[in-house]
Amino acid sequence: MEYFSDDCVLEMPRGTERWGSRFKGKSNVRKAISARFEGLPDVHYGSAAHYVDAVADTGISKWTLTATTSEGRSVEVQGCDFYTSREGS
C-alpha cells in the first residue's frame, strides 16, 4: 500500500452497482483487498506480465490467480489490473 496515494481508487468487477464495487481512499482500498483474500488462504498470482506506458502514465499487470476456497473449491481466474500514476510517481 506504500505505493498508493491517500486518495487512491480501487474498482472491482463484482458488486452491487452496475460497474461492480468502487473503494476510495487508502484505508478503504486496504480493507477491500484484505477482504478479497480472506476466503482464499493459499491464493497465488502467477503467469504475470507487466506493461508501462510512461506517456499515458498507465501501467497494466496481467495475471492468473489460483487458489482454494475455505470450502475446498479450486479457483483459477485470469485477470488484469490497470494503474494510473500522476506527477511522475
Number of C-alpha atoms within 10 A of each C-alpha: 10 6 8 15 13 13 12 17 17 18 16 14 11 11 11 9 9 8 11 11 14 17 18 15 14 18 13 16 21 16 11 18 13 11 11 10 13 12 14 19 11 12 16 13 15 12 9 13 11 12 11 14 10 11 6 10 14 14 15 15 14 17 18 15 16 17 19 16 16 12 8 9 9 11 12 13 11 13 12 13 13 14 13 15 15 9 5 6 9
